[in-house]
Every structure is written in C-alpha cells, then in structure tokens.
Amino acid sequence: MAGAAATPTVGLDPTDTGLGSANARAVYRDLLRFGPRSRSELTTRLGLSAPTVTRTTRDLLDAGWLHTLGPVARTKGRPQEPLDIEENHGPRFIGAKVTAEEVHAVVATVRGNVLEELTLPVEDTTPEAVVEAILEPVTALAAAHPHLVGVGVSLGGRVAARRTVLASNMLRWDQPVPLAEILEQRLDLPVAVENDLRAMLHGLHWFGLGRSYRSFALLTIGAGVGIGIVHADLVVEGRAHLAGLTEQLPVGEGADGRTLTFGQAARSDHLIERARGRGLLGPDGGIDALRTLVADGDPSARELVAEVARALARAAASAVALLDPEAVLLGGETLDLMRSVGTVLDDTLRASVAPVQRDIVVRDLPSDFDDWARGAAVIAIQQFVSPAL
C-alpha cells in the first residue's frame, strides 16, 4: 500500500478501550450479552467474590460504562438494583461486508443495533482497490458518529487470527493480504477481519436469531455456500478454521455418477449453468430470469430449483444428524428462490432426520445484507470486549 494517500484519523486511541481489568471485562461482557443483572447475580454467574463485583461495578459505573435501573422488590431482603450497560451513549462500531461488487457498511451500538448504513460500489478487486473501497464508507460513517472505537470487516475467504486474508476466491486474491494492519494504519482504529459467514454466525450468536439457542446450524446459499455451527454455546471453527466453509459436504450424486457436493449443487453460478444447459436461460440469463420463470409456473424451472432446495435440506439434515442442534437458520441471496417452489425444503429436511428431531426449529434470515454487515460489526465488538476471541 506504499504511496497511498493518508486518511485522516477518525477514531479514538486504539490501545485504550477503557474497560480495564479482566474482571471488568467479564462483568461488562455478561451484561452486554445477557442483559440487566443484580450484583448478587453477577457474583454467582461469574464466580467472583461479592467485594470484587462491588468494586468492579463501581469502577464501571464511575467511568460511564454501566448504569443502574430502578429498584426491584424481592420477597425477602432489600430491593435489588439491576445493572446494565450504557448503550445509548456508549461506544460505536462499524461493520463492513465486502463482496466483489460492493461494500455494505453499518454503524452499530455495542449491542449490535444498527444506527445507519451505507453501500458503495467496489470498482476493482485488487487489494489496493478494496482497501480504498472499504475506507470510503467507513470514513463517511465515522465522521457522523462520535465514540467510534472499532471496525470489523468480513469477506468471502480464508482469514487467519482476524488479521490476514490468506486467500479469497471471491476477490481473486491468491496471496496473503494483511488487511487489518493496512486498515489500522489508515484509520488509527483497531480493525478485525473475519470470513463473512463466520462473522454473521458470531453476530447471530451474540445478538441475533441464534441468541436464544446454545446450539444451532446456519446454512447460507448464493454466490457462495457455507455451513456454520454453534455447539454448546461455542462457534465451531475447526483445525484449519474451515469448518463448514469448504463447500465439500456431499449432498447426492451427479448425472455422471460422481459425488455431488453442496457447493456444486447450490452455488448461484452452478445453478445458472445448469439452467442454461437445460435450455431454460439464454447466455445472458441470470438468477432474476430464473425467478421469473419459477413465478410464471415453468415446470422445468421449478424442478431445477426444487433440486437445489433438496440439496440444501440434505446439507441441513447432515448438520442435524451430527450435532442435534436446537435450530437451523437459513439465509443467502437465493433462499427466496428455494422458498418459491413450496415446501420442498422443509419436507425434505424433516424426512431426512430422525423422527424425534422433526420438530426442530427452522428459521429464515432476511434477504438483505444487514445481518452480514452487523456480523462484521460484532467481530469488532468482540475484539473490544474480549481481545482473546
């Protein structure tokens, strides 16, 4: 990035989060994720002594990180005063979800509630161009939102230690790019970088639809496909940080007799290629044209989409068979297409799992990029609250 024009500093001292000790971070993190609690509840939950909790919460209250709620009467003893984090006037975070076409950026509170969003195009996918494409919305949003303390970036690719993009097929990067370091030098803010599916998984786990479950599976389909797992309240990443991200899960048999993988069955480009091969689409036809055919009742188009819906269901059933999660969450830009052919997806999923598992919760995510960008912001929030994550 030598020779790039300097970007004005837009944030605070990236080495000073202000939360203080490990005990302070533990108290703040618990209240952040699970809501208001009394000091006695924090003592029990965190395994800290009462004097430690009293001292720690006093320091956090004095610094403005927490506030007290109204007294809550008890059947015995004095009323309790629950504590909660200060969200309205607390720190702000930016999350940026990067694709080959655009950067979708949001400003979020420390609880991941989105305050503003901005989407700008990506003109080129070279590392230098992508850095500039990220900086443009980030600096614009930062100028309008004080108290910014961190930035999270998510993209399709392999990421090491939330710092370096090892490779990205989506962006055509085949060499490591120290993206977090480059952006930190330009922004003077802490930056965390993560795979986009993994970032959304963390966002759903901390503040989204997955917050209610100790175990759930997330499956997304579109330009890429992926599977994310939260098991025993922990995000499963795997030895090489590739759990669910390789697209290699077998979901059937192809026309040539070879194993059909989840990626081959469900990625948008493969779906379009099959539609063209069957004469459903012309050389310029894409997903929107296929949506129109399905909406018009074309039987061949509906059957093609049903094939993908069944592949998605088999992938979800594999996750259910292995981990027995409480819920399955589905998302991605072509999920609406799978839903347009009726109950094929749900019927196949429930027929493919054990009878006792057929009542599993299945929920669809919104089709926009908000959950993806918010997931990127949550990566920055996690770095702020728990640097070791």
DRENDO-1510 file (C-alpha; in Angstrom, 1 decimal, always signed):
<recs>
REC; n; res; u; v; w
REC; 1; MET; +0.0; +0.0; +0.0 .
REC; 2; ALA; +3.0; +2.3; -0.3 .
REC; 3; GLY; +2.2; +5.6; -1.8 .
REC; 4; ALA; -1.5; +5.6; -0.8 .
REC; 5; ALA; -2.8; +8.9; +0.3 .
REC; 6; ALA; -3.2; +9.2; +4.1 .
REC; 7; THR; -6.7; +9.1; +5.5 .
REC; 8; PRO; -7.4; +11.4; +8.4 .
REC; 9; THR; -7.7; +9.8; +11.9 .
REC; 10; VAL; -11.4; +9.3; +12.6 .
REC; 11; GLY; -11.4; +7.5; +16.0 .
REC; 12; LEU; -10.0; +7.1; +19.4 .
REC; 13; ASP; -6.7; +5.8; +20.7 .
REC; 14; PRO; -6.9; +2.1; +19.5 .
REC; 15; THR; -4.9; +0.9; +22.5 .
REC; 16; ASP; -7.3; +2.4; +25.1 .
REC; 17; THR; -10.7; +0.7; +25.5 .
REC; 18; GLY; -11.2; +1.9; +29.0 .
REC; 19; LEU; -12.8; -1.3; +30.3 .
REC; 20; GLY; -9.9; -2.0; +32.5 .
REC; 21; SER; -9.2; -5.4; +34.2 .
REC; 22; ALA; -10.2; -8.9; +33.2 .
REC; 23; ASN; -12.9; -8.8; +35.9 .
REC; 24; ALA; -14.3; -5.6; +34.5 .
REC; 25; ARG; -14.4; -7.1; +31.0 .
REC; 26; ALA; -16.2; -10.2; +32.4 .
REC; 27; VAL; -18.8; -8.2; +34.1 .
REC; 28; TYR; -19.4; -5.9; +31.1 .
REC; 29; ARG; -19.5; -8.9; +28.7 .
REC; 30; ASP; -22.1; -10.7; +30.7 .
REC; 31; LEU; -24.3; -7.7; +31.0 .
REC; 32; LEU; -23.8; -6.9; +27.3 .
REC; 33; ARG; -24.9; -10.3; +26.1 .
REC; 34; PHE; -27.5; -11.4; +28.6 .
REC; 35; GLY; -29.0; -8.1; +29.9 .
REC; 36; PRO; -29.5; -6.5; +33.2 .
REC; 37; ARG; -28.5; -8.3; +36.4 .
REC; 38; SER; -28.0; -7.5; +40.1 .
REC; 39; ARG; -24.6; -7.6; +41.7 .
REC; 40; SER; -25.5; -10.8; +43.5 .
REC; 41; GLU; -26.5; -12.5; +40.3 .
REC; 42; LEU; -23.2; -11.4; +38.7 .
REC; 43; THR; -21.3; -12.8; +41.7 .
REC; 44; THR; -23.0; -16.2; +41.2 .
REC; 45; ARG; -22.7; -16.3; +37.4 .
REC; 46; LEU; -19.1; -15.2; +37.2 .
REC; 47; GLY; -17.7; -16.9; +40.2 .
REC; 48; LEU; -16.3; -13.7; +41.7 .
REC; 49; SER; -16.4; -12.6; +45.3 .
REC; 50; ALA; -19.0; -10.0; +46.4 .
REC; 51; PRO; -16.4; -7.4; +47.2 .
REC; 52; THR; -14.7; -7.9; +43.8 .
REC; 53; VAL; -18.1; -7.4; +42.0 .
REC; 54; THR; -18.9; -4.4; +44.1 .
REC; 55; ARG; -15.6; -2.8; +43.4 .
REC; 56; THR; -15.6; -3.7; +39.7 .
REC; 57; THR; -19.1; -2.4; +39.1 .
REC; 58; ARG; -18.5; +0.8; +40.9 .
REC; 59; ASP; -15.5; +1.5; +38.7 .
REC; 60; LEU; -17.5; +0.8; +35.6 .
REC; 61; LEU; -20.4; +3.0; +36.8 .
REC; 62; ASP; -18.0; +5.8; +37.6 .
REC; 63; ALA; -16.5; +5.5; +34.1 .
REC; 64; GLY; -19.9; +5.6; +32.4 .
REC; 65; TRP; -19.8; +2.1; +31.0 .
REC; 66; LEU; -22.8; +1.0; +33.1 .
REC; 67; HIS; -25.9; +2.5; +34.6 .
REC; 68; THR; -28.4; +1.3; +37.3 .
REC; 69; LEU; -32.0; +0.5; +36.7 .
REC; 70; GLY; -34.9; +1.1; +39.1 .
REC; 71; PRO; -35.1; -1.0; +42.3 .
REC; 72; VAL; -36.7; -4.4; +42.0 .
REC; 73; ALA; -38.5; -5.6; +45.1 .
REC; 74; ARG; -37.8; -9.1; +46.5 .
REC; 75; THR; -39.9; -11.3; +48.7 .
REC; 76; LYS; -37.1; -11.2; +51.3 .
REC; 77; GLY; -34.4; -8.7; +51.9 .
REC; 78; ARG; -33.7; -5.3; +50.4 .
REC; 79; PRO; -34.7; -4.4; +46.8 .
REC; 80; GLN; -32.1; -5.1; +44.2 .
REC; 81; GLU; -30.8; -2.5; +41.7 .
REC; 82; PRO; -30.0; -4.3; +38.4 .
REC; 83; LEU; -27.1; -3.0; +36.4 .
REC; 84; ASP; -27.0; -2.7; +32.6 .
REC; 85; ILE; -24.5; -1.4; +30.0 .
REC; 86; GLU; -24.8; +2.1; +28.7 .
REC; 87; GLU; -25.8; +1.6; +25.1 .
REC; 88; ASN; -27.3; +4.9; +24.1 .
REC; 89; HIS; -24.2; +7.0; +24.8 .
REC; 90; GLY; -21.7; +4.1; +24.6 .
REC; 91; PRO; -19.1; +3.2; +22.1 .
REC; 92; ARG; -19.9; +2.8; +18.4 .
REC; 93; PHE; -18.6; +0.2; +15.9 .
REC; 94; ILE; -18.5; +0.0; +12.1 .
REC; 95; GLY; -19.1; -3.3; +10.3 .
REC; 96; ALA; -18.2; -3.6; +6.6 .
REC; 97; LYS; -19.3; -6.6; +4.5 .
REC; 98; VAL; -17.2; -6.8; +1.3 .
REC; 99; THR; -18.3; -8.5; -1.9 .
REC; 100; ALA; -16.8; -8.3; -5.4 .
REC; 101; GLU; -19.4; -5.7; -6.3 .
REC; 102; GLU; -19.9; -3.5; -3.2 .
REC; 103; VAL; -19.1; -2.7; +0.4 .
REC; 104; HIS; -22.1; -2.7; +2.7 .
REC; 105; ALA; -21.2; -0.8; +5.9 .
REC; 106; VAL; -23.2; -0.2; +9.1 .
REC; 107; VAL; -22.7; +1.7; +12.3 .
REC; 108; ALA; -23.8; -0.2; +15.3 .
REC; 109; THR; -24.1; +0.2; +19.1 .
REC; 110; VAL; -22.2; -2.1; +21.4 .
REC; 111; ARG; -25.2; -4.4; +21.4 .
REC; 112; GLY; -25.1; -4.6; +17.6 .
REC; 113; ASN; -28.2; -2.4; +16.9 .
REC; 114; VAL; -27.7; -0.8; +13.6 .
REC; 115; LEU; -27.9; +3.0; +13.6 .
REC; 116; GLU; -27.0; +3.8; +9.9 .
REC; 117; GLU; -25.9; +2.0; +6.8 .
REC; 118; LEU; -24.1; +2.9; +3.6 .
REC; 119; THR; -23.5; +0.9; +0.5 .
REC; 120; LEU; -20.9; +1.9; -2.1 .
REC; 121; PRO; -19.5; +0.0; -5.2 .
REC; 122; VAL; -16.2; -1.8; -5.5 .
REC; 123; GLU; -14.7; -0.8; -8.8 .
REC; 124; ASP; -11.8; -3.3; -8.7 .
REC; 125; THR; -10.9; -6.3; -6.6 .
REC; 126; THR; -7.2; -5.8; -6.2 .
REC; 127; PRO; -6.1; -5.4; -2.6 .
REC; 128; GLU; -5.3; -1.7; -3.1 .
REC; 129; ALA; -8.7; -1.0; -4.6 .
REC; 130; VAL; -10.6; -3.0; -2.0 .
REC; 131; VAL; -8.9; -1.1; +0.8 .
REC; 132; GLU; -10.0; +2.2; -0.7 .
REC; 133; ALA; -13.5; +0.8; -1.2 .
REC; 134; ILE; -13.7; -0.1; +2.5 .
REC; 135; LEU; -12.2; +3.3; +3.6 .
REC; 136; GLU; -14.8; +5.4; +1.7 .
REC; 137; PRO; -17.9; +4.3; +3.6 .
REC; 138; VAL; -16.1; +3.8; +6.9 .
REC; 139; THR; -14.7; +7.3; +7.0 .
REC; 140; ALA; -18.0; +8.8; +5.9 .
REC; 141; LEU; -19.9; +7.0; +8.7 .
REC; 142; ALA; -17.2; +7.7; +11.2 .
REC; 143; ALA; -17.4; +11.4; +10.6 .
REC; 144; ALA; -21.1; +11.3; +11.5 .
REC; 145; HIS; -20.8; +9.1; +14.6 .
REC; 146; PRO; -18.6; +10.0; +17.5 .
REC; 147; HIS; -17.3; +7.5; +20.0 .
REC; 148; LEU; -16.2; +5.1; +17.3 .
REC; 149; VAL; -13.8; +2.5; +18.8 .
REC; 150; GLY; -13.5; -0.3; +16.3 .
REC; 151; VAL; -14.1; -1.6; +12.8 .
REC; 152; GLY; -14.9; -5.1; +11.6 .
REC; 153; VAL; -14.6; -6.3; +8.0 .
REC; 154; SER; -16.0; -9.5; +6.6 .
REC; 155; LEU; -15.5; -11.1; +3.2 .
REC; 156; GLY; -15.5; -14.4; +1.5 .
REC; 157; GLY; -12.2; -16.1; +2.0 .
REC; 158; ARG; -9.8; -17.7; +4.5 .
REC; 159; VAL; -8.8; -15.4; +7.3 .
REC; 160; ALA; -6.1; -16.0; +9.9 .
REC; 161; ALA; -6.3; -14.7; +13.5 .
REC; 162; ARG; -8.8; -12.0; +12.4 .
REC; 163; ARG; -5.9; -10.2; +10.8 .
REC; 164; THR; -4.8; -11.6; +7.5 .
REC; 165; VAL; -6.8; -12.7; +4.5 .
REC; 166; LEU; -4.9; -15.8; +3.4 .
REC; 167; ALA; -6.9; -16.2; +0.1 .
REC; 168; SER; -10.2; -15.2; -1.4 .
REC; 169; ASN; -11.7; -16.8; -4.5 .
REC; 170; MET; -14.4; -14.1; -4.5 .
REC; 171; LEU; -11.9; -11.3; -4.7 .
REC; 172; ARG; -9.3; -13.4; -6.7 .
REC; 173; TRP; -6.7; -13.0; -4.0 .
REC; 174; ASP; -4.2; -15.9; -4.1 .
REC; 175; GLN; -1.6; -14.3; -1.8 .
REC; 176; PRO; -2.0; -13.3; +1.9 .
REC; 177; VAL; -3.1; -9.7; +2.4 .
REC; 178; PRO; -2.6; -8.2; +5.9 .
REC; 179; LEU; -5.9; -6.4; +5.7 .
REC; 180; ALA; -6.3; -5.5; +9.3 .
REC; 181; GLU; -2.9; -4.0; +9.6 .
REC; 182; ILE; -3.3; -1.9; +6.4 .
REC; 183; LEU; -6.6; -0.5; +7.5 .
REC; 184; GLU; -5.4; +0.2; +11.1 .
REC; 185; GLN; -2.6; +2.3; +9.6 .
REC; 186; ARG; -5.1; +4.3; +7.6 .
REC; 187; LEU; -7.8; +4.6; +10.3 .
REC; 188; ASP; -5.9; +4.7; +13.6 .
REC; 189; LEU; -8.5; +2.3; +14.9 .
REC; 190; PRO; -8.5; -1.3; +15.9 .
REC; 191; VAL; -9.6; -3.5; +13.0 .
REC; 192; ALA; -10.8; -7.1; +13.0 .
REC; 193; VAL; -11.2; -9.1; +9.8 .
REC; 194; GLU; -13.1; -12.4; +9.5 .
REC; 195; ASN; -14.7; -14.7; +7.0 .
REC; 196; ASP; -18.2; -13.4; +6.2 .
REC; 197; LEU; -20.1; -16.5; +7.2 .
REC; 198; ARG; -18.2; -16.8; +10.4 .
REC; 199; ALA; -18.8; -13.1; +11.2 .
REC; 200; MET; -22.5; -13.5; +10.6 .
REC; 201; LEU; -22.5; -16.6; +12.8 .
REC; 202; HIS; -20.9; -14.7; +15.6 .
REC; 203; GLY; -23.4; -11.8; +15.1 .
REC; 204; LEU; -26.4; -14.2; +15.3 .
REC; 205; HIS; -24.9; -16.0; +18.3 .
REC; 206; TRP; -24.4; -12.8; +20.3 .
REC; 207; PHE; -27.3; -10.6; +19.4 .
REC; 208; GLY; -29.4; -12.2; +16.6 .
REC; 209; LEU; -31.8; -15.1; +16.0 .
REC; 210; GLY; -29.3; -17.5; +17.4 .
REC; 211; ARG; -29.1; -15.8; +20.8 .
REC; 212; SER; -31.9; -18.0; +22.2 .
REC; 213; TYR; -30.1; -21.3; +21.4 .
REC; 214; ARG; -27.0; -22.9; +22.8 .
REC; 215; SER; -26.7; -24.9; +19.6 .
REC; 216; PHE; -27.8; -24.1; +16.1 .
REC; 217; ALA; -26.7; -24.5; +12.5 .
REC; 218; LEU; -26.5; -21.7; +10.0 .
REC; 219; LEU; -26.7; -22.5; +6.2 .
REC; 220; THR; -26.4; -19.9; +3.5 .
REC; 221; ILE; -26.7; -20.2; -0.3 .
REC; 222; GLY; -25.9; -17.8; -3.1 .
REC; 223; ALA; -22.7; -16.7; -4.8 .
REC; 224; GLY; -21.1; -19.0; -2.2 .
REC; 225; VAL; -22.5; -21.6; +0.2 .
REC; 226; GLY; -21.5; -22.3; +3.7 .
REC; 227; ILE; -22.4; -24.0; +7.0 .
REC; 228; GLY; -21.8; -22.5; +10.4 .
REC; 229; ILE; -22.2; -24.3; +13.7 .
REC; 230; VAL; -22.7; -23.1; +17.2 .
REC; 231; HIS; -22.4; -26.1; +19.6 .
REC; 232; ALA; -22.5; -25.9; +23.4 .
REC; 233; ASP; -22.6; -22.1; +23.1 .
REC; 234; LEU; -19.3; -22.0; +21.2 .
REC; 235; VAL; -18.7; -21.3; +17.5 .
REC; 236; VAL; -17.1; -24.3; +15.8 .
REC; 237; GLU; -14.2; -23.3; +13.6 .
REC; 238; GLY; -12.2; -26.5; +13.1 .
REC; 239; ARG; -8.4; -27.2; +13.0 .
REC; 240; ALA; -7.8; -25.1; +9.9 .
REC; 241; HIS; -10.7; -22.6; +10.6 .
REC; 242; LEU; -12.6; -24.1; +7.7 .
REC; 243; ALA; -15.4; -26.0; +9.4 .
REC; 244; GLY; -18.4; -25.7; +7.0 .
REC; 245; LEU; -16.6; -23.3; +4.6 .
REC; 246; THR; -15.2; -25.7; +2.0 .
REC; 247; GLU; -18.5; -26.4; +0.2 .
REC; 248; GLN; -17.4; -30.1; +0.0 .
REC; 249; LEU; -20.2; -31.7; +2.0 .
REC; 250; PRO; -21.7; -34.5; -0.1 .
REC; 251; VAL; -25.4; -34.0; -0.8 .
REC; 252; GLY; -26.1; -36.5; -3.6 .
REC; 253; GLU; -24.9; -38.0; -6.8 .
REC; 254; GLY; -24.4; -36.0; -10.0 .
REC; 255; ALA; -25.5; -37.0; -13.5 .
REC; 256; ASP; -22.1; -38.5; -14.2 .
REC; 257; GLY; -22.3; -40.7; -11.1 .
REC; 258; ARG; -19.8; -38.7; -9.1 .
REC; 259; THR; -20.5; -37.3; -5.7 .
REC; 260; LEU; -22.4; -34.1; -5.8 .
REC; 261; THR; -21.1; -31.5; -3.2 .
REC; 262; PHE; -23.1; -28.8; -1.5 .
REC; 263; GLY; -21.2; -26.1; -3.5 .
REC; 264; GLN; -21.8; -27.8; -6.8 .
REC; 265; ALA; -25.5; -28.2; -6.1 .
REC; 266; ALA; -26.3; -24.8; -4.6 .
REC; 267; ARG; -23.9; -22.1; -5.7 .
REC; 268; SER; -25.6; -19.5; -7.9 .
REC; 269; ASP; -23.1; -19.8; -10.8 .
REC; 270; HIS; -23.6; -23.6; -10.9 .
REC; 271; LEU; -27.4; -23.1; -10.7 .
REC; 272; ILE; -27.3; -20.7; -13.6 .
REC; 273; GLU; -25.0; -23.0; -15.6 .
REC; 274; ARG; -27.5; -25.9; -15.2 .
REC; 275; ALA; -30.4; -23.7; -16.2 .
REC; 276; ARG; -28.6; -22.7; -19.4 .
REC; 277; GLY; -27.6; -26.3; -20.1 .
REC; 278; ARG; -31.3; -27.3; -19.9 .
REC; 279; GLY; -32.3; -24.5; -22.2 .
REC; 280; LEU; -34.2; -22.6; -19.5 .
REC; 281; LEU; -31.9; -19.5; -19.8 .
REC; 282; GLY; -30.1; -17.8; -22.6 .
REC; 283; PRO; -26.4; -16.9; -22.4 .
REC; 284; ASP; -27.2; -13.6; -20.7 .
REC; 285; GLY; -29.9; -15.0; -18.3 .
REC; 286; GLY; -29.3; -15.0; -14.6 .
REC; 287; ILE; -30.9; -15.6; -11.3 .
REC; 288; ASP; -33.6; -12.9; -11.8 .
REC; 289; ALA; -34.7; -14.5; -15.1 .
REC; 290; LEU; -34.9; -17.9; -13.3 .
REC; 291; ARG; -37.0; -16.3; -10.6 .
REC; 292; THR; -39.4; -15.0; -13.3 .
REC; 293; LEU; -39.7; -18.5; -14.8 .
REC; 294; VAL; -40.5; -20.1; -11.5 .
REC; 295; ALA; -43.0; -17.3; -10.7 .
REC; 296; ASP; -44.7; -18.0; -14.1 .
REC; 297; GLY; -45.0; -21.7; -13.2 .
REC; 298; ASP; -42.5; -23.1; -15.7 .
REC; 299; PRO; -42.3; -26.8; -14.6 .
REC; 300; SER; -38.7; -27.3; -15.7 .
REC; 301; ALA; -37.5; -24.2; -13.8 .
REC; 302; ARG; -39.5; -25.3; -10.8 .
REC; 303; GLU; -37.9; -28.7; -10.8 .
REC; 304; LEU; -34.4; -27.4; -11.2 .
REC; 305; VAL; -34.9; -25.1; -8.2 .
REC; 306; ALA; -36.5; -27.9; -6.2 .
REC; 307; GLU; -33.3; -29.9; -6.8 .
REC; 308; VAL; -31.3; -27.2; -5.1 .
REC; 309; ALA; -33.9; -26.9; -2.3 .
REC; 310; ARG; -33.5; -30.7; -1.7 .
REC; 311; ALA; -29.7; -30.3; -1.7 .
REC; 312; LEU; -29.9; -27.5; +0.9 .
REC; 313; ALA; -32.2; -29.7; +3.0 .
REC; 314; ARG; -29.8; -32.6; +2.9 .
REC; 315; ALA; -26.9; -30.4; +4.0 .
REC; 316; ALA; -29.0; -29.1; +6.9 .
REC; 317; ALA; -30.0; -32.7; +7.7 .
REC; 318; SER; -26.4; -33.7; +7.9 .
REC; 319; ALA; -25.7; -31.0; +10.4 .
REC; 320; VAL; -28.7; -32.1; +12.4 .
REC; 321; ALA; -27.7; -35.7; +12.3 .
REC; 322; LEU; -24.2; -35.0; +13.6 .
REC; 323; LEU; -24.8; -32.3; +16.2 .
REC; 324; ASP; -28.5; -32.4; +17.1 .
REC; 325; PRO; -28.9; -28.6; +17.3 .
REC; 326; GLU; -31.9; -26.8; +18.7 .
REC; 327; ALA; -32.4; -24.8; +15.5 .
REC; 328; VAL; -31.5; -24.4; +11.8 .
REC; 329; LEU; -31.2; -20.9; +10.4 .
REC; 330; LEU; -31.2; -20.4; +6.7 .
REC; 331; GLY; -30.0; -17.4; +4.7 .
REC; 332; GLY; -28.4; -16.2; +1.5 .
REC; 333; GLU; -29.5; -14.3; -1.6 .
REC; 334; THR; -31.1; -17.3; -3.3 .
REC; 335; LEU; -33.0; -18.6; -0.3 .
REC; 336; ASP; -36.2; -16.9; -1.6 .
REC; 337; LEU; -35.9; -18.9; -4.8 .
REC; 338; MET; -35.8; -22.1; -2.8 .
REC; 339; ARG; -38.9; -21.0; -0.9 .
REC; 340; SER; -40.7; -20.2; -4.2 .
REC; 341; VAL; -41.3; -23.9; -5.0 .
REC; 342; GLY; -43.4; -24.6; -2.0 .
REC; 343; THR; -42.5; -26.8; +1.0 .
REC; 344; VAL; -39.8; -28.9; -0.8 .
REC; 345; LEU; -37.0; -27.7; +1.5 .
REC; 346; ASP; -38.8; -28.2; +4.8 .
REC; 347; ASP; -40.4; -31.5; +3.7 .
REC; 348; THR; -37.0; -32.9; +2.6 .
REC; 349; LEU; -35.3; -31.7; +5.8 .
REC; 350; ARG; -37.8; -33.3; +8.2 .
REC; 351; ALA; -38.0; -36.5; +6.2 .
REC; 352; SER; -34.2; -36.8; +6.3 .
REC; 353; VAL; -33.7; -36.6; +10.1 .
REC; 354; ALA; -34.7; -38.9; +12.9 .
REC; 355; PRO; -38.4; -38.8; +13.9 .
REC; 356; VAL; -37.5; -37.3; +17.3 .
REC; 357; GLN; -35.8; -34.4; +15.6 .
REC; 358; ARG; -38.5; -33.4; +13.2 .
REC; 359; ASP; -39.8; -30.7; +15.5 .
REC; 360; ILE; -36.5; -28.8; +15.1 .
REC; 361; VAL; -36.9; -25.0; +14.7 .
REC; 362; VAL; -36.2; -23.8; +11.2 .
REC; 363; ARG; -36.0; -20.0; +10.7 .
REC; 364; ASP; -35.2; -17.9; +7.7 .
REC; 365; LEU; -32.9; -14.8; +7.8 .
REC; 366; PRO; -33.7; -11.6; +6.0 .
REC; 367; SER; -32.5; -11.5; +2.4 .
REC; 368; ASP; -30.6; -8.2; +2.7 .
REC; 369; PHE; -27.0; -7.6; +3.8 .
REC; 370; ASP; -27.8; -6.2; +7.2 .
REC; 371; ASP; -27.1; -9.4; +9.1 .
REC; 372; TRP; -23.8; -9.8; +7.2 .
REC; 373; ALA; -22.6; -6.3; +7.9 .
REC; 374; ARG; -23.9; -6.4; +11.5 .
REC; 375; GLY; -21.9; -9.6; +11.9 .
REC; 376; ALA; -18.8; -7.7; +10.9 .
REC; 377; ALA; -19.5; -5.1; +13.5 .
REC; 378; VAL; -19.9; -7.8; +16.1 .
REC; 379; ILE; -16.4; -9.0; +15.3 .
REC; 380; ALA; -15.2; -5.5; +16.3 .
REC; 381; ILE; -17.4; -5.6; +19.4 .
REC; 382; GLN; -15.9; -8.9; +20.4 .
REC; 383; GLN; -12.4; -7.6; +20.0 .
REC; 384; PHE; -13.3; -4.6; +22.1 .
REC; 385; VAL; -14.8; -6.6; +24.9 .
REC; 386; SER; -12.7; -9.8; +24.7 .
REC; 387; PRO; -9.5; -9.3; +22.8 .
REC; 388; ALA; -8.7; -13.0; +23.0 .
REC; 389; LEU; -11.7; -14.0; +21.0 .
</recs>
